[in-house]
Amino acid sequence: MSTPILALAALAPVAHAQAPQAAPPAQAVPQPTAPAVESAAAAKPLDTLFEALKRERDPEKAKGIASQVIAEMNDSGSATVNLLMQWSEDAIKEKKNAAALDFLDRVTLLDPAFTEGWNRRATLHYTMGDQRKAMADIAEVLKREPRHFGALAGLAGILTEAGDDDIALKAWERYLNVYPADREAQEAVSKLSEKIAGNRT
């Protein structure tokens, strides 16, 4: 699959807004299971933080909120998954990429709903020069969390490098819809817009 097609696939869930996952049809049990209750509780602070990030116009204050968002998303709620993520981080620092990939593969299998497993693996694939796999993992991140500004920035960066400026601009615009006070993203949109306009004249 080509880079532009992968990019459109990654942006597709974002374009459809962040619709919550549908509840199980008709035969839903009267009381949710414990994990479902935990997931619902865990989602609330993240939603609140994303709302605050979208409203904040002061870049420094927004940066603080963004850091809180990242911290919240980095906690899987599972000791096993968190340990595998720590091992993957240590392996990456030691440049043991094969071992890091193995740990991250296990994370995505154990907890496919945990976006940071996919996101870190996307970053690792990119640093290893495999943009196709990086884009595929970014698509998985955005399918689960369309507001993941780190994944959107990664997507925009890969597309810019590939010369797919129009789609890169859309990715940056989606980013700013989530994190409007980010000055670097604002500059990226401005430069890309000027470049695209210049190419059309």
C-alpha positions, 0 to 999 in steps of 0.5 A: 500500500502506498504512503498516500493511501496509508495516510488517508486510511490513518486520517479517515477515523479522524475525519469521522470525529471521535465517535465513541465505540458503539455499545454492545447491541440489545443483549447487553448485560444489565451491569457492566463488567469491572474492566468496562467500569475501569475503562469508563472511569479512566476515559473521563480525565483524558476527555477533560484534559483534551477539552481543556487543551482545545480551549487553551490559547496560551502556549505555555499553559497548553504545553502543561496540559499536553504533558498531562495528556501524554502521562495519562495515555502512557498508563495502560492500567495494566502492570504487565503492559506497563512493564513491557513498555518500560522494557521496550523503552530501555531496549530502544535506549540501548539500540536493541531494536529487535528486542524493543519490537518484540516487547511492543508486539506483545503489548499490542497483542495483550492490550490492542486498545492501548494506543501507546503500544501502537504509537511507540511501535510506529516511532520505532518503525520510523527510526528503523526506516520502515515508513510503511509499517510506521504509517500502519501503526499510526492508523491503528493509533488514530482509529482508537484515539483520533485526538492523539496529537503525537500520532498526528504530528508523526503522520504529518512529518512522514507525509511532508518528507514524502512530498505529500504536502496536501495530505500533510497539511490536512494532518496538521490541521487535524492536529491544531483542531486538538492542540490549537496553541502549539506554535510549531504546528501553526508554523508548519501549517503556515509554511505548507499552505504557502508552499502549496499555494506557490506550487499552484501559481 
